[in-house]
Amino acid sequence: NALSMIRKQGIFRFFI
């Protein structure tokens, strides 16, 4: 799912 990927990337961005 694209939305899942975006959500995952958002978490990664927040982590960095």
NUDO-914712 format. One record per atom (N, C-alpha, C): residue number from 1; residue in one letter; atom name; x, y, z. Coordinates in nm, 3 decimals. Layout:
N
n	res	atom	x	y	z
NUM	a	CA	X	Y	Z
...
% end
This chain:
16
n	res	atom	x	y	z
1	n	N	0.084	-0.122	0.000
1	n	CA	0.000	0.000	0.000
1	n	C	0.088	0.126	0.000
2	a	N	0.055	0.220	-0.084
2	a	CA	0.135	0.344	-0.092
2	a	C	0.121	0.423	0.038
3	l	N	0.000	0.426	0.092
3	l	CA	-0.022	0.503	0.215
3	l	C	0.065	0.447	0.327
4	s	N	0.075	0.316	0.333
4	s	CA	0.157	0.253	0.438
4	s	C	0.303	0.297	0.422
5	m	N	0.347	0.300	0.297
5	m	CA	0.487	0.340	0.271
5	m	C	0.509	0.485	0.315
6	i	N	0.414	0.570	0.281
6	i	CA	0.427	0.712	0.318
6	i	C	0.430	0.724	0.470
7	r	N	0.343	0.649	0.534
7	r	CA	0.337	0.655	0.681
7	r	C	0.471	0.608	0.739
8	k	N	0.526	0.502	0.680
8	k	CA	0.653	0.448	0.729
8	k	C	0.764	0.553	0.710
9	q	N	0.764	0.617	0.593
9	q	CA	0.867	0.717	0.566
9	q	C	0.853	0.833	0.665
10	g	N	0.729	0.870	0.696
10	g	CA	0.706	0.979	0.789
10	g	C	0.765	0.945	0.926
11	i	N	0.747	0.822	0.968
11	i	CA	0.802	0.781	1.098
11	i	C	0.954	0.788	1.093
12	f	N	1.011	0.742	0.981
12	f	CA	1.157	0.744	0.967
12	f	C	1.207	0.888	0.973
13	r	N	1.134	0.978	0.908
13	r	CA	1.174	1.119	0.905
13	r	C	1.168	1.175	1.047
14	f	N	1.066	1.136	1.119
14	f	CA	1.049	1.185	1.257
14	f	C	1.163	1.131	1.345
15	f	N	1.205	1.009	1.313
15	f	CA	1.310	0.944	1.393
15	f	C	1.444	1.015	1.374
16	i	N	1.470	1.058	1.252
16	i	CA	1.601	1.119	1.221
16	i	C	1.613	1.258	1.281
% end
